[in-house]
Amino acid sequence: MNNNMKFGFAQYLSRGLDNQSIIIQKLSDESKRFFLNKNYGYGLKSLSIGIICVSKEFEQFFKPKKPKFIKSRVSVIDGLKVEYD
């Protein structure tokens, strides 16, 4: 059984921010390589970070949020089933 930690970024960007998407994707790829062979025990099997980038005119609708720690859950995001364990 593979006990290596899984890592990823989720990107939510408004129109016109394509350059930021490229930067975030490169950072995500580097981070995945860094965490590939790491094992932090049974309590931390995966880490996902959501990044929201919006144009100035939309900033008022996106306030900073506290981190969420999820024990186990199944969600559907953009039509894809995502299982958190």
PDB file of N, CA, C and O in Angstrom, chain B, residues numbered from 101:
ATOM      1  N   MET B 101       0.842  -1.186   0.000  1.00  0.00           N
ATOM      2  CA  MET B 101       0.000   0.000   0.000  1.00  0.00           C
ATOM      3  C   MET B 101       0.884   1.246   0.000  1.00  0.00           C
ATOM      4  O   MET B 101       1.848   1.319   0.763  1.00  0.00           O
ATOM      5  N   ASN B 102       0.573   2.204  -0.828  1.00  0.00           N
ATOM      6  CA  ASN B 102       1.336   3.442  -0.937  1.00  0.00           C
ATOM      7  C   ASN B 102       0.865   4.425   0.130  1.00  0.00           C
ATOM      8  O   ASN B 102      -0.292   4.846   0.134  1.00  0.00           O
ATOM      9  N   ASN B 103       1.776   4.786   1.037  1.00  0.00           N
ATOM     10  CA  ASN B 103       1.442   5.716   2.118  1.00  0.00           C
ATOM     11  C   ASN B 103       1.897   7.134   1.820  1.00  0.00           C
ATOM     12  O   ASN B 103       1.802   8.002   2.688  1.00  0.00           O
ATOM     13  N   ASN B 104       2.391   7.391   0.610  1.00  0.00           N
ATOM     14  CA  ASN B 104       2.867   8.725   0.272  1.00  0.00           C
ATOM     15  C   ASN B 104       1.727   9.723   0.266  1.00  0.00           C
ATOM     16  O   ASN B 104       0.598   9.398  -0.101  1.00  0.00           O
ATOM     17  N   MET B 105       2.039  10.946   0.680  1.00  0.00           N
ATOM     18  CA  MET B 105       1.031  11.993   0.750  1.00  0.00           C
ATOM     19  C   MET B 105       0.686  12.515  -0.641  1.00  0.00           C
ATOM     20  O   MET B 105       1.560  12.677  -1.492  1.00  0.00           O
ATOM     21  N   LYS B 106      -0.584  12.771  -0.854  1.00  0.00           N
ATOM     22  CA  LYS B 106      -1.051  13.380  -2.098  1.00  0.00           C
ATOM     23  C   LYS B 106      -1.218  14.869  -1.862  1.00  0.00           C
ATOM     24  O   LYS B 106      -1.620  15.296  -0.779  1.00  0.00           O
ATOM     25  N   PHE B 107      -0.902  15.665  -2.891  1.00  0.00           N
ATOM     26  CA  PHE B 107      -0.946  17.112  -2.748  1.00  0.00           C
ATOM     27  C   PHE B 107      -1.485  17.727  -4.031  1.00  0.00           C
ATOM     28  O   PHE B 107      -1.225  17.221  -5.122  1.00  0.00           O
ATOM     29  N   GLY B 108      -2.233  18.815  -3.904  1.00  0.00           N
ATOM     30  CA  GLY B 108      -2.700  19.501  -5.098  1.00  0.00           C
ATOM     31  C   GLY B 108      -3.298  20.865  -4.792  1.00  0.00           C
ATOM     32  O   GLY B 108      -3.723  21.152  -3.673  1.00  0.00           O
ATOM     33  N   PHE B 109      -3.315  21.689  -5.824  1.00  0.00           N
ATOM     34  CA  PHE B 109      -3.966  22.993  -5.769  1.00  0.00           C
ATOM     35  C   PHE B 109      -5.250  22.934  -6.572  1.00  0.00           C
ATOM     36  O   PHE B 109      -5.309  22.274  -7.610  1.00  0.00           O
ATOM     37  N   ALA B 110      -6.281  23.621  -6.099  1.00  0.00           N
ATOM     38  CA  ALA B 110      -7.501  23.835  -6.866  1.00  0.00           C
ATOM     39  C   ALA B 110      -7.523  25.318  -7.221  1.00  0.00           C
ATOM     40  O   ALA B 110      -7.389  26.176  -6.349  1.00  0.00           O
ATOM     41  N   GLN B 111      -7.693  25.609  -8.502  1.00  0.00           N
ATOM     42  CA  GLN B 111      -7.654  26.998  -8.966  1.00  0.00           C
ATOM     43  C   GLN B 111      -9.051  27.490  -9.323  1.00  0.00           C
ATOM     44  O   GLN B 111      -9.814  26.805 -10.004  1.00  0.00           O
ATOM     45  N   TYR B 112      -9.364  28.678  -8.856  1.00  0.00           N
ATOM     46  CA  TYR B 112     -10.599  29.358  -9.225  1.00  0.00           C
ATOM     47  C   TYR B 112     -10.193  30.768  -9.644  1.00  0.00           C
ATOM     48  O   TYR B 112      -9.860  31.594  -8.795  1.00  0.00           O
ATOM     49  N   LEU B 113     -10.218  31.048 -10.949  1.00  0.00           N
ATOM     50  CA  LEU B 113      -9.742  32.325 -11.476  1.00  0.00           C
ATOM     51  C   LEU B 113     -10.817  33.004 -12.299  1.00  0.00           C
ATOM     52  O   LEU B 113     -11.580  32.348 -13.009  1.00  0.00           O
ATOM     53  N   SER B 114     -10.871  34.323 -12.200  1.00  0.00           N
ATOM     54  CA  SER B 114     -11.789  35.065 -13.063  1.00  0.00           C
ATOM     55  C   SER B 114     -11.132  35.283 -14.428  1.00  0.00           C
ATOM     56  O   SER B 114      -9.928  35.088 -14.595  1.00  0.00           O
ATOM     57  N   ARG B 115     -11.941  35.686 -15.380  1.00  0.00           N
ATOM     58  CA  ARG B 115     -11.437  35.899 -16.747  1.00  0.00           C
ATOM     59  C   ARG B 115     -10.284  36.877 -16.774  1.00  0.00           C
ATOM     60  O   ARG B 115     -10.214  37.809 -15.972  1.00  0.00           O
ATOM     61  N   GLY B 116      -9.376  36.646 -17.717  1.00  0.00           N
ATOM     62  CA  GLY B 116      -8.260  37.552 -17.908  1.00  0.00           C
ATOM     63  C   GLY B 116      -7.061  37.286 -17.017  1.00  0.00           C
ATOM     64  O   GLY B 116      -6.089  38.040 -17.039  1.00  0.00           O
ATOM     65  N   LEU B 117      -7.124  36.216 -16.232  1.00  0.00           N
ATOM     66  CA  LEU B 117      -6.016  35.905 -15.329  1.00  0.00           C
ATOM     67  C   LEU B 117      -5.276  34.635 -15.766  1.00  0.00           C
ATOM     68  O   LEU B 117      -4.835  33.849 -14.928  1.00  0.00           O
ATOM     69  N   ASP B 118      -5.143  34.441 -17.082  1.00  0.00           N
ATOM     70  CA  ASP B 118      -4.492  33.244 -17.609  1.00  0.00           C
ATOM     71  C   ASP B 118      -3.032  33.134 -17.167  1.00  0.00           C
ATOM     72  O   ASP B 118      -2.552  32.032 -16.902  1.00  0.00           O
ATOM     73  N   ASN B 119      -2.327  34.254 -17.086  1.00  0.00           N
ATOM     74  CA  ASN B 119      -0.923  34.218 -16.660  1.00  0.00           C
ATOM     75  C   ASN B 119      -0.782  33.675 -15.242  1.00  0.00           C
ATOM     76  O   ASN B 119       0.159  32.936 -14.954  1.00  0.00           O
ATOM     77  N   GLN B 120      -1.702  34.032 -14.359  1.00  0.00           N
ATOM     78  CA  GLN B 120      -1.662  33.534 -12.992  1.00  0.00           C
ATOM     79  C   GLN B 120      -1.905  32.029 -12.964  1.00  0.00           C
ATOM     80  O   GLN B 120      -1.324  31.322 -12.141  1.00  0.00           O
ATOM     81  N   SER B 121      -2.747  31.544 -13.843  1.00  0.00           N
ATOM     82  CA  SER B 121      -3.024  30.112 -13.905  1.00  0.00           C
ATOM     83  C   SER B 121      -1.762  29.325 -14.243  1.00  0.00           C
ATOM     84  O   SER B 121      -1.517  28.266 -13.665  1.00  0.00           O
ATOM     85  N   ILE B 122      -0.974  29.831 -15.161  1.00  0.00           N
ATOM     86  CA  ILE B 122       0.273  29.167 -15.545  1.00  0.00           C
ATOM     87  C   ILE B 122       1.237  29.130 -14.354  1.00  0.00           C
ATOM     88  O   ILE B 122       1.874  28.107 -14.102  1.00  0.00           O
ATOM     89  N   ILE B 123       1.341  30.233 -13.631  1.00  0.00           N
ATOM     90  CA  ILE B 123       2.220  30.306 -12.464  1.00  0.00           C
ATOM     91  C   ILE B 123       1.762  29.328 -11.382  1.00  0.00           C
ATOM     92  O   ILE B 123       2.577  28.607 -10.806  1.00  0.00           O
ATOM     93  N   ILE B 124       0.464  29.308 -11.110  1.00  0.00           N
ATOM     94  CA  ILE B 124      -0.080  28.419 -10.086  1.00  0.00           C
ATOM     95  C   ILE B 124       0.146  26.963 -10.480  1.00  0.00           C
ATOM     96  O   ILE B 124       0.488  26.144  -9.627  1.00  0.00           O
ATOM     97  N   GLN B 125      -0.039  26.626 -11.754  1.00  0.00           N
ATOM     98  CA  GLN B 125       0.156  25.247 -12.206  1.00  0.00           C
ATOM     99  C   GLN B 125       1.614  24.812 -12.047  1.00  0.00           C
ATOM    100  O   GLN B 125       1.877  23.682 -11.635  1.00  0.00           O
ATOM    101  N   LYS B 126       2.558  25.691 -12.366  1.00  0.00           N
ATOM    102  CA  LYS B 126       3.978  25.364 -12.177  1.00  0.00           C
ATOM    103  C   LYS B 126       4.287  25.125 -10.700  1.00  0.00           C
ATOM    104  O   LYS B 126       4.995  24.180 -10.355  1.00  0.00           O
ATOM    105  N   LEU B 127       3.752  25.985  -9.832  1.00  0.00           N
ATOM    106  CA  LEU B 127       3.949  25.815  -8.395  1.00  0.00           C
ATOM    107  C   LEU B 127       3.321  24.513  -7.906  1.00  0.00           C
ATOM    108  O   LEU B 127       3.891  23.823  -7.061  1.00  0.00           O
ATOM    109  N   SER B 128       2.154  24.181  -8.436  1.00  0.00           N
ATOM    110  CA  SER B 128       1.485  22.935  -8.074  1.00  0.00           C
ATOM    111  C   SER B 128       2.329  21.725  -8.478  1.00  0.00           C
ATOM    112  O   SER B 128       2.488  20.790  -7.694  1.00  0.00           O
ATOM    113  N   ASP B 129       2.867  21.741  -9.695  1.00  0.00           N
ATOM    114  CA  ASP B 129       3.694  20.631 -10.170  1.00  0.00           C
ATOM    115  C   ASP B 129       4.943  20.462  -9.299  1.00  0.00           C
ATOM    116  O   ASP B 129       5.306  19.340  -8.947  1.00  0.00           O
ATOM    117  N   GLU B 130       5.597  21.572  -8.953  1.00  0.00           N
ATOM    118  CA  GLU B 130       6.785  21.512  -8.098  1.00  0.00           C
ATOM    119  C   GLU B 130       6.432  20.985  -6.708  1.00  0.00           C
ATOM    120  O   GLU B 130       7.177  20.195  -6.128  1.00  0.00           O
ATOM    121  N   SER B 131       5.299  21.426  -6.184  1.00  0.00           N
ATOM    122  CA  SER B 131       4.868  20.989  -4.858  1.00  0.00           C
ATOM    123  C   SER B 131       4.540  19.501  -4.850  1.00  0.00           C
ATOM    124  O   SER B 131       4.875  18.797  -3.898  1.00  0.00           O
ATOM    125  N   LYS B 132       3.890  19.020  -5.902  1.00  0.00           N
ATOM    126  CA  LYS B 132       3.584  17.583  -5.993  1.00  0.00           C
ATOM    127  C   LYS B 132       4.861  16.762  -5.965  1.00  0.00           C
ATOM    128  O   LYS B 132       4.926  15.741  -5.280  1.00  0.00           O
ATOM    129  N   ARG B 133       5.888  17.199  -6.706  1.00  0.00           N
ATOM    130  CA  ARG B 133       7.175  16.490  -6.693  1.00  0.00           C
ATOM    131  C   ARG B 133       7.794  16.498  -5.295  1.00  0.00           C
ATOM    132  O   ARG B 133       8.350  15.495  -4.848  1.00  0.00           O
ATOM    133  N   PHE B 134       7.694  17.642  -4.607  1.00  0.00           N
ATOM    134  CA  PHE B 134       8.257  17.748  -3.266  1.00  0.00           C
ATOM    135  C   PHE B 134       7.581  16.765  -2.307  1.00  0.00           C
ATOM    136  O   PHE B 134       8.257  16.093  -1.528  1.00  0.00           O
ATOM    137  N   PHE B 135       6.254  16.683  -2.364  1.00  0.00           N
ATOM    138  CA  PHE B 135       5.505  15.840  -1.431  1.00  0.00           C
ATOM    139  C   PHE B 135       5.393  14.380  -1.870  1.00  0.00           C
ATOM    140  O   PHE B 135       4.881  13.553  -1.115  1.00  0.00           O
ATOM    141  N   LEU B 136       5.854  14.052  -3.056  1.00  0.00           N
ATOM    142  CA  LEU B 136       5.676  12.712  -3.623  1.00  0.00           C
ATOM    143  C   LEU B 136       6.144  11.604  -2.692  1.00  0.00           C
ATOM    144  O   LEU B 136       5.415  10.631  -2.500  1.00  0.00           O
ATOM    145  N   ASN B 137       7.301  11.710  -2.122  1.00  0.00           N
ATOM    146  CA  ASN B 137       7.850  10.643  -1.280  1.00  0.00           C
ATOM    147  C   ASN B 137       7.776  10.953   0.205  1.00  0.00           C
ATOM    148  O   ASN B 137       8.475  10.333   1.006  1.00  0.00           O
ATOM    149  N   LYS B 138       6.942  11.900   0.575  1.00  0.00           N
ATOM    150  CA  LYS B 138       6.787  12.262   1.985  1.00  0.00           C
ATOM    151  C   LYS B 138       5.682  11.425   2.613  1.00  0.00           C
ATOM    152  O   LYS B 138       4.699  11.068   1.965  1.00  0.00           O
ATOM    153  N   ASN B 139       5.871  11.122   3.890  1.00  0.00           N
ATOM    154  CA  ASN B 139       4.859  10.399   4.647  1.00  0.00           C
ATOM    155  C   ASN B 139       4.770  11.052   6.016  1.00  0.00           C
ATOM    156  O   ASN B 139       5.737  11.046   6.778  1.00  0.00           O
ATOM    157  N   TYR B 140       3.603  11.617   6.328  1.00  0.00           N
ATOM    158  CA  TYR B 140       3.396  12.303   7.595  1.00  0.00           C
ATOM    159  C   TYR B 140       2.476  11.511   8.525  1.00  0.00           C
ATOM    160  O   TYR B 140       1.863  12.073   9.433  1.00  0.00           O
ATOM    161  N   GLY B 141       2.390  10.222   8.292  1.00  0.00           N
ATOM    162  CA  GLY B 141       1.578   9.359   9.136  1.00  0.00           C
ATOM    163  C   GLY B 141       0.148   9.239   8.636  1.00  0.00           C
ATOM    164  O   GLY B 141      -0.250   9.895   7.673  1.00  0.00           O
ATOM    165  N   TYR B 142      -0.604   8.397   9.301  1.00  0.00           N
ATOM    166  CA  TYR B 142      -1.965   8.097   8.889  1.00  0.00           C
ATOM    167  C   TYR B 142      -2.885   9.310   8.972  1.00  0.00           C
ATOM    168  O   TYR B 142      -3.858   9.391   8.222  1.00  0.00           O
ATOM    169  N   GLY B 143      -2.602  10.247   9.861  1.00  0.00           N
ATOM    170  CA  GLY B 143      -3.472  11.406  10.066  1.00  0.00           C
ATOM    171  C   GLY B 143      -3.436  12.428   8.946  1.00  0.00           C
ATOM    172  O   GLY B 143      -4.326  13.273   8.857  1.00  0.00           O
ATOM    173  N   LEU B 144      -2.414  12.369   8.078  1.00  0.00           N
ATOM    174  CA  LEU B 144      -2.314  13.332   6.984  1.00  0.00           C
ATOM    175  C   LEU B 144      -1.947  12.581   5.707  1.00  0.00           C
ATOM    176  O   LEU B 144      -0.771  12.377   5.403  1.00  0.00           O
ATOM    177  N   LYS B 145      -2.982  12.174   4.963  1.00  0.00           N
ATOM    178  CA  LYS B 145      -2.765  11.421   3.732  1.00  0.00           C
ATOM    179  C   LYS B 145      -2.780  12.302   2.504  1.00  0.00           C
ATOM    180  O   LYS B 145      -2.173  11.957   1.490  1.00  0.00           O
ATOM    181  N   SER B 146      -3.464  13.439   2.572  1.00  0.00           N
ATOM    182  CA  SER B 146      -3.515  14.337   1.422  1.00  0.00           C
ATOM    183  C   SER B 146      -3.725  15.770   1.895  1.00  0.00           C
ATOM    184  O   SER B 146      -4.259  16.031   2.973  1.00  0.00           O
ATOM    185  N   LEU B 147      -3.277  16.692   1.029  1.00  0.00           N
ATOM    186  CA  LEU B 147      -3.421  18.107   1.322  1.00  0.00           C
ATOM    187  C   LEU B 147      -3.824  18.809   0.040  1.00  0.00           C
ATOM    188  O   LEU B 147      -3.128  18.714  -0.971  1.00  0.00           O
ATOM    189  N   SER B 148      -4.940  19.511   0.079  1.00  0.00           N
ATOM    190  CA  SER B 148      -5.422  20.278  -1.071  1.00  0.00           C
ATOM    191  C   SER B 148      -5.561  21.736  -0.652  1.00  0.00           C
ATOM    192  O   SER B 148      -6.073  22.052   0.421  1.00  0.00           O
ATOM    193  N   ILE B 149      -5.087  22.615  -1.535  1.00  0.00           N
ATOM    194  CA  ILE B 149      -5.151  24.052  -1.257  1.00  0.00           C
ATOM    195  C   ILE B 149      -5.944  24.722  -2.371  1.00  0.00           C
ATOM    196  O   ILE B 149      -5.600  24.596  -3.546  1.00  0.00           O
ATOM    197  N   GLY B 150      -6.995  25.427  -2.007  1.00  0.00           N
ATOM    198  CA  GLY B 150      -7.799  26.161  -2.978  1.00  0.00           C
ATOM    199  C   GLY B 150      -7.274  27.582  -3.123  1.00  0.00           C
ATOM    200  O   GLY B 150      -7.080  28.288  -2.133  1.00  0.00           O
ATOM    201  N   ILE B 151      -7.047  27.992  -4.361  1.00  0.00           N
ATOM    202  CA  ILE B 151      -6.539  29.335  -4.642  1.00  0.00           C
ATOM    203  C   ILE B 151      -7.583  30.082  -5.460  1.00  0.00           C
ATOM    204  O   ILE B 151      -7.998  29.627  -6.526  1.00  0.00           O
ATOM    205  N   ILE B 152      -8.002  31.235  -4.947  1.00  0.00           N
ATOM    206  CA  ILE B 152      -8.981  32.062  -5.641  1.00  0.00           C
ATOM    207  C   ILE B 152      -8.293  33.337  -6.103  1.00  0.00           C
ATOM    208  O   ILE B 152      -7.779  34.101  -5.286  1.00  0.00           O
ATOM    209  N   CYS B 153      -8.282  33.566  -7.407  1.00  0.00           N
ATOM    210  CA  CYS B 153      -7.718  34.789  -7.990  1.00  0.00           C
ATOM    211  C   CYS B 153      -8.827  35.493  -8.765  1.00  0.00           C
ATOM    212  O   CYS B 153      -9.406  34.931  -9.694  1.00  0.00           O
ATOM    213  N   VAL B 154      -9.111  36.717  -8.372  1.00  0.00           N
ATOM    214  CA  VAL B 154     -10.180  37.469  -9.030  1.00  0.00           C
ATOM    215  C   VAL B 154      -9.678  38.843  -9.436  1.00  0.00           C
ATOM    216  O   VAL B 154      -8.733  39.372  -8.852  1.00  0.00           O
ATOM    217  N   SER B 155     -10.310  39.400 -10.424  1.00  0.00           N
ATOM    218  CA  SER B 155     -10.014  40.771 -10.842  1.00  0.00           C
ATOM    219  C   SER B 155     -10.450  41.727  -9.741  1.00  0.00           C
ATOM    220  O   SER B 155     -11.292  41.384  -8.911  1.00  0.00           O
ATOM    221  N   LYS B 156      -9.874  42.932  -9.736  1.00  0.00           N
ATOM    222  CA  LYS B 156     -10.165  43.924  -8.685  1.00  0.00           C
ATOM    223  C   LYS B 156     -11.659  44.155  -8.480  1.00  0.00           C
ATOM    224  O   LYS B 156     -12.119  44.303  -7.348  1.00  0.00           O
ATOM    225  N   GLU B 157     -12.417  44.187  -9.581  1.00  0.00           N
ATOM    226  CA  GLU B 157     -13.848  44.495  -9.438  1.00  0.00           C
ATOM    227  C   GLU B 157     -14.636  43.396  -8.718  1.00  0.00           C
ATOM    228  O   GLU B 157     -15.771  43.632  -8.306  1.00  0.00           O
ATOM    229  N   PHE B 158     -14.051  42.192  -8.557  1.00  0.00           N
ATOM    230  CA  PHE B 158     -14.754  41.097  -7.889  1.00  0.00           C
ATOM    231  C   PHE B 158     -14.234  40.814  -6.487  1.00  0.00           C
ATOM    232  O   PHE B 158     -14.774  39.946  -5.803  1.00  0.00           O
ATOM    233  N   GLU B 159     -13.203  41.520  -6.040  1.00  0.00           N
ATOM    234  CA  GLU B 159     -12.602  41.253  -4.737  1.00  0.00           C
ATOM    235  C   GLU B 159     -13.602  41.329  -3.584  1.00  0.00           C
ATOM    236  O   GLU B 159     -13.499  40.566  -2.624  1.00  0.00           O
ATOM    237  N   GLN B 160     -14.554  42.232  -3.672  1.00  0.00           N
ATOM    238  CA  GLN B 160     -15.525  42.404  -2.586  1.00  0.00           C
ATOM    239  C   GLN B 160     -16.360  41.156  -2.338  1.00  0.00           C
ATOM    240  O   GLN B 160     -16.906  40.999  -1.246  1.00  0.00           O
ATOM    241  N   PHE B 161     -16.476  40.260  -3.321  1.00  0.00           N
ATOM    242  CA  PHE B 161     -17.291  39.053  -3.179  1.00  0.00           C
ATOM    243  C   PHE B 161     -16.516  37.871  -2.621  1.00  0.00           C
ATOM    244  O   PHE B 161     -17.113  36.841  -2.307  1.00  0.00           O
ATOM    245  N   PHE B 162     -15.195  37.995  -2.489  1.00  0.00           N
ATOM    246  CA  PHE B 162     -14.361  36.882  -2.053  1.00  0.00           C
ATOM    247  C   PHE B 162     -13.541  37.283  -0.833  1.00  0.00           C
ATOM    248  O   PHE B 162     -12.435  37.808  -0.959  1.00  0.00           O
ATOM    249  N   LYS B 163     -14.090  37.033   0.328  1.00  0.00           N
ATOM    250  CA  LYS B 163     -13.407  37.334   1.577  1.00  0.00           C
ATOM    251  C   LYS B 163     -12.529  36.138   1.971  1.00  0.00           C
ATOM    252  O   LYS B 163     -12.872  35.001   1.649  1.00  0.00           O
ATOM    253  N   PRO B 164     -11.406  36.371   2.660  1.00  0.00           N
ATOM    254  CA  PRO B 164     -10.554  35.269   3.121  1.00  0.00           C
ATOM    255  C   PRO B 164     -11.339  34.306   4.006  1.00  0.00           C
ATOM    256  O   PRO B 164     -12.185  34.724   4.797  1.00  0.00           O
ATOM    257  N   LYS B 165     -11.051  33.018   3.865  1.00  0.00           N
ATOM    258  CA  LYS B 165     -11.739  31.987   4.636  1.00  0.00           C
ATOM    259  C   LYS B 165     -10.746  31.230   5.500  1.00  0.00           C
ATOM    260  O   LYS B 165      -9.564  31.132   5.171  1.00  0.00           O
ATOM    261  N   LYS B 166     -11.237  30.701   6.601  1.00  0.00           N
ATOM    262  CA  LYS B 166     -10.419  29.852   7.456  1.00  0.00           C
ATOM    263  C   LYS B 166     -10.240  28.495   6.778  1.00  0.00           C
ATOM    264  O   LYS B 166     -11.097  28.080   5.998  1.00  0.00           O
ATOM    265  N   PRO B 167      -9.140  27.798   7.065  1.00  0.00           N
ATOM    266  CA  PRO B 167      -8.939  26.466   6.472  1.00  0.00           C
ATOM    267  C   PRO B 167      -9.980  25.475   6.974  1.00  0.00           C
ATOM    268  O   PRO B 167     -10.471  25.582   8.098  1.00  0.00           O
ATOM    269  N   LYS B 168     -10.306  24.509   6.120  1.00  0.00           N
ATOM    270  CA  LYS B 168     -11.231  23.438   6.490  1.00  0.00           C
ATOM    271  C   LYS B 168     -10.450  22.138   6.585  1.00  0.00           C
ATOM    272  O   LYS B 168      -9.652  21.815   5.705  1.00  0.00           O
ATOM    273  N   PHE B 169     -10.683  21.408   7.643  1.00  0.00           N
ATOM    274  CA  PHE B 169     -10.074  20.106   7.813  1.00  0.00           C
ATOM    275  C   PHE B 169     -11.173  19.063   7.721  1.00  0.00           C
ATOM    276  O   PHE B 169     -12.106  19.065   8.524  1.00  0.00           O
ATOM    277  N   ILE B 170     -11.066  18.174   6.747  1.00  0.00           N
ATOM    278  CA  ILE B 170     -12.134  17.222   6.442  1.00  0.00           C
ATOM    279  C   ILE B 170     -11.666  15.809   6.771  1.00  0.00           C
ATOM    280  O   ILE B 170     -10.617  15.369   6.299  1.00  0.00           O
ATOM    281  N   LYS B 171     -12.438  15.111   7.573  1.00  0.00           N
ATOM    282  CA  LYS B 171     -12.083  13.734   7.917  1.00  0.00           C
ATOM    283  C   LYS B 171     -12.469  12.779   6.803  1.00  0.00           C
ATOM    284  O   LYS B 171     -11.623  12.021   6.329  1.00  0.00           O
ATOM    285  N   SER B 172     -13.720  12.793   6.373  1.00  0.00           N
ATOM    286  CA  SER B 172     -14.166  11.899   5.306  1.00  0.00           C
ATOM    287  C   SER B 172     -15.441  12.459   4.693  1.00  0.00           C
ATOM    288  O   SER B 172     -16.387  12.797   5.405  1.00  0.00           O
ATOM    289  N   ARG B 173     -15.461  12.556   3.339  1.00  0.00           N
ATOM    290  CA  ARG B 173     -16.628  13.116   2.663  1.00  0.00           C
ATOM    291  C   ARG B 173     -16.541  12.831   1.165  1.00  0.00           C
ATOM    292  O   ARG B 173     -15.446  12.682   0.623  1.00  0.00           O
ATOM    293  N   VAL B 174     -17.689  12.754   0.499  1.00  0.00           N
ATOM    294  CA  VAL B 174     -17.755  12.614  -0.952  1.00  0.00           C
ATOM    295  C   VAL B 174     -18.467  13.848  -1.498  1.00  0.00           C
ATOM    296  O   VAL B 174     -19.548  14.208  -1.031  1.00  0.00           O
ATOM    297  N   SER B 175     -17.850  14.496  -2.495  1.00  0.00           N
ATOM    298  CA  SER B 175     -18.429  15.690  -3.112  1.00  0.00           C
ATOM    299  C   SER B 175     -18.402  15.531  -4.618  1.00  0.00           C
ATOM    300  O   SER B 175     -17.641  14.729  -5.159  1.00  0.00           O
ATOM    301  N   VAL B 176     -19.252  16.313  -5.298  1.00  0.00           N
ATOM    302  CA  VAL B 176     -19.211  16.385  -6.756  1.00  0.00           C
ATOM    303  C   VAL B 176     -18.808  17.807  -7.115  1.00  0.00           C
ATOM    304  O   VAL B 176     -19.518  18.764  -6.808  1.00  0.00           O
ATOM    305  N   ILE B 177     -17.634  17.933  -7.782  1.00  0.00           N
ATOM    306  CA  ILE B 177     -17.093  19.229  -8.157  1.00  0.00           C
ATOM    307  C   ILE B 177     -16.952  19.256  -9.668  1.00  0.00           C
ATOM    308  O   ILE B 177     -16.227  18.444 -10.244  1.00  0.00           O
ATOM    309  N   ASP B 178     -17.642  20.185 -10.310  1.00  0.00           N
ATOM    310  CA  ASP B 178     -17.611  20.304 -11.770  1.00  0.00           C
ATOM    311  C   ASP B 178     -17.935  18.978 -12.456  1.00  0.00           C
ATOM    312  O   ASP B 178     -17.343  18.637 -13.480  1.00  0.00           O
ATOM    313  N   GLY B 179     -18.874  18.243 -11.886  1.00  0.00           N
ATOM    314  CA  GLY B 179     -19.314  16.976 -12.485  1.00  0.00           C
ATOM    315  C   GLY B 179     -18.432  15.786 -12.144  1.00  0.00           C
ATOM    316  O   GLY B 179     -18.724  14.672 -12.576  1.00  0.00           O
ATOM    317  N   LEU B 180     -17.362  15.986 -11.382  1.00  0.00           N
ATOM    318  CA  LEU B 180     -16.462  14.898 -11.016  1.00  0.00           C
ATOM    319  C   LEU B 180     -16.656  14.525  -9.551  1.00  0.00           C
ATOM    320  O   LEU B 180     -16.764  15.398  -8.690  1.00  0.00           O
ATOM    321  N   LYS B 181     -16.698  13.226  -9.275  1.00  0.00           N
ATOM    322  CA  LYS B 181     -16.858  12.742  -7.917  1.00  0.00           C
ATOM    323  C   LYS B 181     -15.489  12.817  -7.224  1.00  0.00           C
ATOM    324  O   LYS B 181     -14.502  12.273  -7.718  1.00  0.00           O
ATOM    325  N   VAL B 182     -15.449  13.499  -6.074  1.00  0.00           N
ATOM    326  CA  VAL B 182     -14.217  13.646  -5.304  1.00  0.00           C
ATOM    327  C   VAL B 182     -14.475  13.038  -3.926  1.00  0.00           C
ATOM    328  O   VAL B 182     -15.415  13.426  -3.230  1.00  0.00           O
ATOM    329  N   GLU B 183     -13.625  12.076  -3.540  1.00  0.00           N
ATOM    330  CA  GLU B 183     -13.785  11.427  -2.247  1.00  0.00           C
ATOM    331  C   GLU B 183     -12.661  11.858  -1.320  1.00  0.00           C
ATOM    332  O   GLU B 183     -11.484  11.675  -1.630  1.00  0.00           O
ATOM    333  N   TYR B 184     -13.030  12.432  -0.184  1.00  0.00           N
ATOM    334  CA  TYR B 184     -12.068  12.859   0.826  1.00  0.00           C
ATOM    335  C   TYR B 184     -12.049  11.790   1.909  1.00  0.00           C
ATOM    336  O   TYR B 184     -13.098  11.372   2.398  1.00  0.00           O
ATOM    337  N   ASP B 185     -10.867  11.357   2.276  1.00  0.00           N
ATOM    338  CA  ASP B 185     -10.739  10.356   3.334  1.00  0.00           C
ATOM    339  C   ASP B 185      -9.685  10.796   4.314  1.00  0.00           C
ATOM    340  O   ASP B 185      -9.417  10.094   5.289  1.00  0.00           O
TER     341      ASP B 185
END
